[in-house]
Each structure stands twice: as C-alpha cells, then as structure tokens.
Amino acid sequence: MAADDTAVTLAVNPDLMEGLQVLANSLPDYHRAEMYYEATNPEFFASIRLRRALERTGITFRFNLAKTPVDVMADRLEINSVQVADDEEADQILQRVWSGNMMELESTNIHRRAGEFGDAYLFVWPSTVDEDDDLEPEAAADQDEGHAELDYQPIDMFYNSAKTTRVIYDLENPLRKRFAIKKWTLPAQLGIKAKPPTRVNLYYADRIEKYITTPNSKGNNRRDWIRFHEDGDPEWPTPNPFGEIPVFHFRTGTPYGDPEHRAAYGPQDAINKLIITHAATIDYYGFPQRYLLSDNSRGSDELADFDTSDDINRFEDTGHDSTLRAGPGEVWWLNGVRQAGQFEPPNPEVFLAPLEVYIRMMAQVTSTPLHYFDPQTYSRLPPSGESIRAAEVPLLKKVRRRQITYGHGWDRALKFALKIATWEDEAGTGRIVNPEIQVRWTPGATIDDLTGWQMMKVKQELGVPPRQTLLEAGYEEEQVDAWLPYEGDDLNQRVDILTKVATAAQAMATAANLGALDPAQVQNIIMGLLKLPVETTTQYDQEMS
C-alpha cells in the first residue's frame, strides 16, 4: 500500500466530505435497527432510580420478538433461479458467475440485511484473484471449467453493509446515482500504538477514487485525507471503463429504505419492560418478603436508616446500619412486634395480559401474522387453510412489493455483471449488453389444504385454465410446465384425485388423534396412495410384536 503525499488539497474532491457526512448521519438509525434485531437495545423505565436498581440486579432477560418481521420476510424472499432468456451463452456465463460467487447464500443474506437495515449493497467488479491465490476447491473448479468452455472474465459479487457503504443520489432526480462511498478502518498492526488508518473509496461511472487518512488523524476535515495507491499501481484514479457505478442498492423504499421491524421498536420496548419487571418479582413468589408490626409508641426509626442516594444498591447488603432489607425472603423486624405478615407478590396477570396485547400490536403494525410471534395462537381452535391465507394477505402483498424492488436491483446488477464479464477493450463494450434477465422467486405461499384444492377445482370447472389455477396456488412455473402435458381432462382428474386424497388424509388424521390408527400407519397409507416408498416396519408394528 502507498499514499500520495503531494498536493493534499488537490487530492480531495468535495464529494468525499459530503459522502462522509451523509454516511455518518445515517449510522444512528442503522445502529438502532441492529440493536433491535440483535436484542442489545437498552430497557426504558419511567424512573431513573428504578432503572439503575434493576441494572444492578444483573437481570437481563430478553425475549426478542422485534426480529421476527425481518426473518419472516427474508424467509419468503428466496430466489429459485436466475436465467437469461433466448441467449444460451449469456445464460451459461450467468450461471458460472452466480454459482462462483455463492449467490444462492449471498442473495439470502442481502435480502435479510436489507430487511434489517432497510438498505443493503452489492459490489460487482472484475475478479482480482490471482492464479496463485488459494481458492476453495469448488470455486477453482468452476473457474477452470468456465474458462475452458466459455470466454468470459470472472466476476466478484459480494455484499456491503449499509453501515459502511452508501449510494448518494441526485437531488433533482432521486433515481439517478451520483456516486457511491465505502468507508472502513484497516486492522491495527501488532506492536504499533498509532491509530489504524481509515480507507475510503468513491465510485463513479468513469473512475474510482481511493483515499486514506494521514497518520493519527480523525478524518474530520479535508487535510486528513490523501490519495491512496495500490501496491505497484501508480495510476490514480482507477479507471472505470464500464460506464456505470459498480454498487447496486437493495432497499425497502426510495431513495432509502426503512427496516422491516422499525414499527416493532415501541412494542418491543414495552415487552422488555414487562418481562424484566416480571422476572425481577419471580423470587418473591418462592421467598416472600415479610414484616412485623410494633406496639412501641415511639415507633421505629429503621426506615430512616435507609440511604436514599442513588449509589446505594437496595438489592444487596452493602454493610450500612439499617436492619431493613428489601429482597426475597427478607423479614422486616420492628421493635415491640404486635403483628406479623408478608407482602404478597403481584399477580402474574398484571404482566402477562398486557404482554399479549403488545405482541398483537407488534403483529398489527408490522403486517406480520400473529402466529409467527406465537405459534400457539391457533392451538385451541385449529384454523382452516382459508383463515390462515386471509391472515397472511398483508404479508404476501408486502412480499410481492419486495420482490419487485429487489428484483429491479438484481436485474441491474446481473446485467452489469454480464457486460463486464464479456468486456472487450477494443470495442469499448461487452459482447452481452442489456440481456433479458429472469429472476424467478420461490412462491411466497402455496395451497396445500383441502379447502384450497376444492377452490382450485371449482375455478377449473368454471373455466379457469388449470395452468392459471396452479400458478395462483403458488407452484413454480417449472413445475407447472412439467404438468402441461396433462392439460385438460387428465389434469382435472389428477386435481380431483388430490382433493380426495386430502379429504382422506384429514379423516385419517382425526382417527390417529383418537387412537384408532397409529400415525405411522396413516403415513404409510398416504405414501402408498401417492406411490412413494413405504417403510415396511413401523414403531407400532415393533411394539405389537
């Protein structure tokens, strides 16, 4: 690494300080989103003294429900496949690039982080891996095979956190990117006490400007920054011949998104307060606090012995002279005792009843079905498939909106990846430009209950094409295409059979609950009807033998 010490004022353009300021302004919201997702947010109490007292007890019970909206949404945003339509070479290159960067996993991480922070970024650039560098065996095999069969440049694609990266948009046209900034601190060197330097890259459509802080500077003003050169590369700035900023924005809104769980902050604070306060009283159920009343006319001065300063921990014996201790199992002994008793702990319903209310509020304000927060919601009265689908309508609408916004980000990023993967310097363009990218999502929900299958049958009897009903049921296009040879009466017959199998399965499940059938027997019967492998020996058979 090297830095250019000459012309410090000329080495910095105004966008650097603007980008740093915008990035710094966004950090508090991102840190808050992270705290609520990771359950590291502080508790809030009306009394500062009470908060300090509870902190001293070491009680840190946390039941993190605020992360549920993020995880539920991320689980519904699974990419099934990416393809290039009507271009076999481009599609093969895309598959190499996609698998070589482990995007099956990385895409899931991007969607989850975009939900957690509201924003996530994907960096796309020609691979800088040298042939002598160590690679994972699978990645090395993919690159070797790709170069042998296809003529393309390997591409790096990886996630960048919104805490370190930000795209700055044009004020007049908020859909147009001006530049992107990435900031990170280099690792501290062993044995060196100096402050580790900070790096910044500014990404433009025609260049990449790289900067580094001067020794022991904070980077708060222009003179703290100088140009940075990679080892052996005297050129500055780094050219970007591809005509596009290589940072792609995945967001829940425009120009910047909101965390999926932002509306859950308030309910989570209330839930934390209820749970921590309730947990602090649990010991009093097993070890009630008692008292003794005095007949002494002069009364007792023990109460005056309490030190009311905030520095005294009333939940511990601090060595002060007071004989009164507030704690589980403690007895308040007063002079001239005439009556004994105990302080009854609070009714648990005081905490549990409001807790259910706040959980329901969290489900409501985040458009997340209640049964994702409380799996026992329907335990007493099992719901129909139709009622579950009705409860998930707001969630599925939001899933569809995310598929559209994230899909746009994937379309732009993958088109750019194919362009630079087939870039030809002489022509000044890529062989593959503006291909038709198809991002296929795993269905957010599928119909797999009796009522749903009956509704499909009714729709088909009314003239709705079987293909359309299967797509509406949440099945993937590849599955439906595989079933198309059965279009018509044969497919209708299969749907009718599935409906009858679902009816029979529901009846056998009831029989199993009543003990008339062993669950393993029910499973084998259904698998036999569906022509699936059947276990010949069940646990029930073994017990009977």
N, C-alpha and C positions, 0 to 999 in steps of 0.2 A: 504494500500500500504506500501511497505517496500523496503529498499535498503540495499544491502550488502556492508558494509564499509571496508571489509577486502580484501587484495590483489588486489588493484585497477588495477595494471598493468596486473595482470593475468585475470582480469575480461573482458578485451577488446581484441578482436582479430583484426588483420589488416583490415579485411573486413569492419569493422564499419567505419573507417575513409575514406576508399575508397568509400564505398556506400554514405556517406555523401557528399563527394566531387563531385561524379557523379550527385547526386541529385541536389546539388547547381548549378552545371554547366548547368543543363537543365532548371532551373527555368526562366531565362530571356526569352527564346523562348516561354515557356508556358504562362508567364505573358503577353507577346506581343500578343499572339494568343487570350488570354482572353480579352485584351483591344480592339482589333478589332472586336471581337464578341459582346462585351457589349457596343461598341461605346464610350469608355473612352480614346481612343488614342489622343495624342496631335496634334494640327494643325502644319503644316510646312509652313513657309514663307521664301522667299529668304532674306528678310530684318529683322534683329532682332528688329529694331525700329518699323517697321510696325506690327510685331507680338505683341510687348508689347502694342502698341496703340490699336489694336483690342481686346486684352485681357482686357484692361481697360474699354472698352465699355460694357462689360458683354455679348457680342454676342456669344452664344454657340449653334447656330443652327447645328443640326446633322441629317443627313439622312443616316442611317446605312444600306448600301447595302452589306457590306462585309459578314454579317452573312447569307445571302441568300444561298450560296453554301452549307453551313453546314446544314441548316434547310431542304433544298430540298433533300439532300442526306439522312438525318435522316428520313424524311417522307417516303422515298422509302424503308427503311430497317426495315420493320415491320415483326416480327415473327408471323406466323399464328398458328403454333403448334409445339411442340416437342414430340417425341414418341420414344419408344424402340421397335424395330422390333422383332417379334417372341418370346416375353417374357412378358406375361401378368403381372406377379408380379412386374417385374422391371419397366414396364410402369406405373403401378398404383403408385409405390413409387415415380417415377419421377414426376408424375402429382401432388402428395402431396407436394413434395419439391418445385416444380415450383410455384404452387399457394400459398403455405405457405410463400414464400419469395416475393410475389407480383411481380414476374419476368415479368409479362405482361407489367408493368410500368417500372420496373428497367431495363429491356433489352433495352427499347426505350431510357432511359437516358444514358445507357452505349454507345449505338451507337451514340447518339448526342455528348456526351463528347469526344468520340474517334475522331469524326469529328472536334470538336472544337480545341482539343489539338494535335491530331494525335495519342494519346495513351490514353487508359483507362484500369483499372484493376478491376478484380473481385476476391474477397476473399471468399474462401469456407472452412468451418470448422464445426465440430460438434457443435450443438447449446449449448450455455452456459446459456440459460434461465432456471431459477428455476421454480418449480411448483407454488411457492407462488408469483412469479412476475406477475405484471399486464400485460395482453396481450389484443390485440384487440379481440373483440368477434369472428370475423371470423377466425382469426389465432388460437385462442384457440379451436374453434370447429373443425378446420382442424386437429390440433394435436391430440385431443381426438379421433376423428373418425379414423385418421390414425393408432394410436396405437391399437385401438380396432380391426381393420381389418387386419393390416399389421404389420409385425415385422421389424421395422427399427428405426434407430436413427435420430431424427430431425436434419436438417442441416441449418446452416446460410449461406446465399449468399448475398453479398452486394458490391456495387460499391466503389472503392477507386480512388481518383483523382490522376492524373499524377503529380500534384504539391506536393504531399506528399508521393507517392509510386513509386518505380521503380524496374524493374527486371534487374539484371546485368547478361549479357550473357558471355559465354566463348569466349575468343578471337580467339581460334583456330576453334571452331565450334559455330558460332553465333546463331545457332538454339537451342543450349543446355543452359538451365538456370543454372547459378552457385548459385545464391541466390537472394532474394528479400529484399528490405528495405522499411520500412514505418516510417516516422517521423512526429510527431505532438507535439504541445505545450499544456500542461494541462491548464485548466481555472485558472485564478488568484483567490486567496482566499480573501474574503471580509475582509478588515481591515489589510491585510498584504502587506507591500510595497515591499517585496522581489520579484525578478523576477520569474515568474512562471517557473517551471522546464519543460524540454523537454524530451519526450519519444521517443525511437527508438526500433523497433523490426527488427531482422534479421531472415528471413525464409529460412530454408534449407530443404533438402529432409528427414533429420532424426531428426531435432531439431528446436526449436525456441529460439533464444537468445534475452532477453529483457534487455534494458538499460535505465538509467535515468541520467540527468545531476546533478552534485553537486550543492548545493545552490549558487545562484548568478553567476554561470559560464555561459560562452557563448557556450560551446560545441565545441570549435575550435581545441582542442587537446585531446589526449587520456586521460589525467588525469582529464578531465572534466566529464568523464563518469564512472558510476559504475553500477554493476548488479542491476536489479530490480526484486523483488519477488511480486507476487500477494499475497494478504492477506491470511494467513493460508496455503500457498504453499511453503514449504522450498526447493522444487526441482528446480534446475537450471542446464542446460537449460530445457525448457519444451520439453518433448519427442514428436517427430512426427513419429508415427509408420507406417504411410501410404506410406512412400517411395516416396513422391512427394511434391514439393514446392506448397503450397496451394494458390498461387497467379497466376491468369491467365490473360494474356496480350491480349488486343484487340487493334489492330494497323492498320494504313493505309499503312504501309510499313515495311520493315525489315532492321536492327533489331528494329528500332524505326520509328514511322510514322511522317508524316507532316500534319499540319492542312489542312482541305479541302479548307479553304479560304486563305491560305498563299499567293497564287498568286494574291489575291484581295487587298493586303495591299497597293500597289502602286496606283492602280486606286482609292481606297477609299480615300487616302491622297489628290489626285488631286480633287476628288469630294468635299471633305470637304473644300478645299481651294476655289473652285469656289462658293460653296453655301454660305460660311461665308462672302466672299468678296462681293458677290451679295447682301446678306442680309444687309451688312453694308451700301450699297448705296440706299436701298429702300426709306429711309426717304427723300432723296434728290429729289425724284420724287414728293412727296407731298409738300415739303418745299424747293424749290430750293435755292441754295446759290447765292447771288447777289453781285455785285461790282459797284463802282462809280469811274470813271477816273477823274484825276485832271488836271487843266490847270496851276497849280502852277509851275513855272520854277524850283523852288528849289526841287520840288518833295516831296515825303512823306517819313518820317522815321519810319512809323508804322511797316514795315517789320523787321526793326532792333530791334523792341521791343520784338520779339519772343525769348524766352529762348530755346535754342537748346539742352538742357540737356535731357537725356533720362528719367529723373524723372518727367518731366512736362507732364501732360495729356492734349493734344491739343483738346480733345473732351469734355473738361469740362472747366468752368470758374474757374480758380484757384486763381483769385484775383491779377494777375500780371497786369502791367500798359498798356499792348498792347490793342488797340481798335479793333484789327483784331481777329475774332474768326472763326475757321473752323468748320462748323456744319450746319445741316439742318435749313433753314430759316434765316441764318445769313447774314448781309449786311456789306460789306467792305466799310467803309466811309473814303474817302481820301480827303485832302484839295484841294479847287479850282476845284470842280467837273465840268467836261465838258461832260461826257457821262456815262450813266448807263447801266447795263446789268446783266446777270446771267450766271453762269457756268452750262452748260447742263449736266445732269446726263448721265452716259454711257448707250449705247444701251443694253437692256437685252440679245440680241442675242450673245453679246460678252461672256456671261456666259453660256447661255442655249445651244448654238450649241456645244461647247466643252464638256459640261456635257453629252450630248447624246453619244458623241464619247467615253468618258471614261466608260460609262455604257456598251457600246458594247464591249469595250476592256475587262472589267471585266467578261462579259459573255464568251468571247472567251478564256481567259487564265484559267478560272476555269471549262471549259467544261460544263457550265450550260446554258440551252436555254435562249435566251433573254427575252422570255415572262414571265419568273419568276421574272425578275427585273422590267419589265414594262408591266403590264397586258394590256395596251392599244396598244401594239405593232401591233396587228392584228385588231384593231378596225375599221380601214377604209376599209380594204380588208380582210374579214374573210377567214382564211386559210382552206384548205382541211385537213381531218384527215391524209392523206398521208404526207403532208408537215410538220405537227406537229410531226409525228413519225420520219421523216427524221431529224428534228431539235434535237430530243431527243436521237438519236443514240449514240452520245458520252457519254451522261449522263447515258444511260442504260448500256453501256459497263462498265462504272465505278461502277454502282450499282452492276453489276454481280461480279466484282472483289472484292468489299467489302463483298458481301455475301459469297464468298469463304474464304476470310481471317477471317472475323468474325465468319463464320460457323465453321472454324477449332478451334477457341477459345471456342465456345460453346460446341463442341464435346469433347474437353479435359476436360473442367470444369464439364460437366454433367456426364461424365464417372467417374471422381474423386468423385463427389457428391454421386453417386450410390454406389461406392466402400466403402466409409466411412460410408454411411447410413446403410449398411449391414455388417459392420465390425465385425469380431469375433476374440477376443483377443487370444483364444486358438489356432485357426488355423493360426493366423497372416495374415489374408487376408479377403476380403469381399466375401459374397455369390455371389454377382453380380460383375463380373470383365470383363472389356472390352466389354460391350454390344454394339449393333449396334444402335447408336443414329441417329435419323432422324429429322433434323431441317427443317421445311417447312416454306418458306418465302411467304409472300403475294406478288403476282406478281407486279413487278415494273411498269407495264403498261398493259392495256387491250384494245382490239379493240372494240370500241362501236360506230363506224360511218359507214355510208353507204358504202364508198369505201372499208373499211376493211372487212365488211361482204361479199361484192361482190368478193373480193380477196379470202376469205375463200371458197366460193362456187366454184370458178374456180379451186382452188387447189384440192378440193374433186372430181370435175369432171375429173381432170387429174390423179386421182388415189391415192392422198394422203389420208391416213386414217383419218376419222373425228376426232378421238381422238387426233392425232398429230396436226391437224389444230387448235383445241380448246386449246391445251396446248400452241401452238405458239401464240395464241391470248391473252394469259395471264391469262387464267382461272385456278383455283386451281385444283389439282388432285382430291380432294374430289368431287368437282362439276362435273368434267368430269366423274368420276367413277359412280356418280349418274345418269348420262345421258347414260351410256354404254348400258343399256337395249334397248335403241333406236338406237343402232348402225345399220347402213345400210340405206335402203331407207327411213325409218321413220325419222331418224335423218337428212338425206338430205332434206326431206320435211320440217322439222322444221327450218333448216337453211334458206331454200328458203322463208318460211313464214316471218322469222325475217328480211330478206333482203327487202321483200315487205313492211313490217311494217316500216322499217327505211326510205324507199323511201316515203311512205305516210306521215310519221312524218315530213320529210323535206319539203314536199309540204305544209302541214298544217301550219308549222312554217312560211313559206313565206306568206300564207294567213293571218295569225294572224298579221304579221308585217304590212300588207297593210290594216288592219282593217276589212277584210271580215269576220273573225272569232274572237270570244273572246278567249283569252288564256285559260280560264277555260274550255271552250267548247272543245278546242283542247286536253287538258289534259284528260277530261272525255272520249273522243272518243278513245284515245290511251289506257287508262286504261281499257275501255270496251273490246277492241280487245285482250288485254293481260289477260282478265278475272280477273282484280284487282278491289277492292272496288271503287265505283264511288260516288263522292259527288252529291247528288240529287239536291241541291240548290247552285247555283254559285252566285258570286257577280254580274255577268252580269244579271242573272235572277232577282235578287233583284232590280237592277236598272230599269230594264224594267217593273217590276210590279209596 
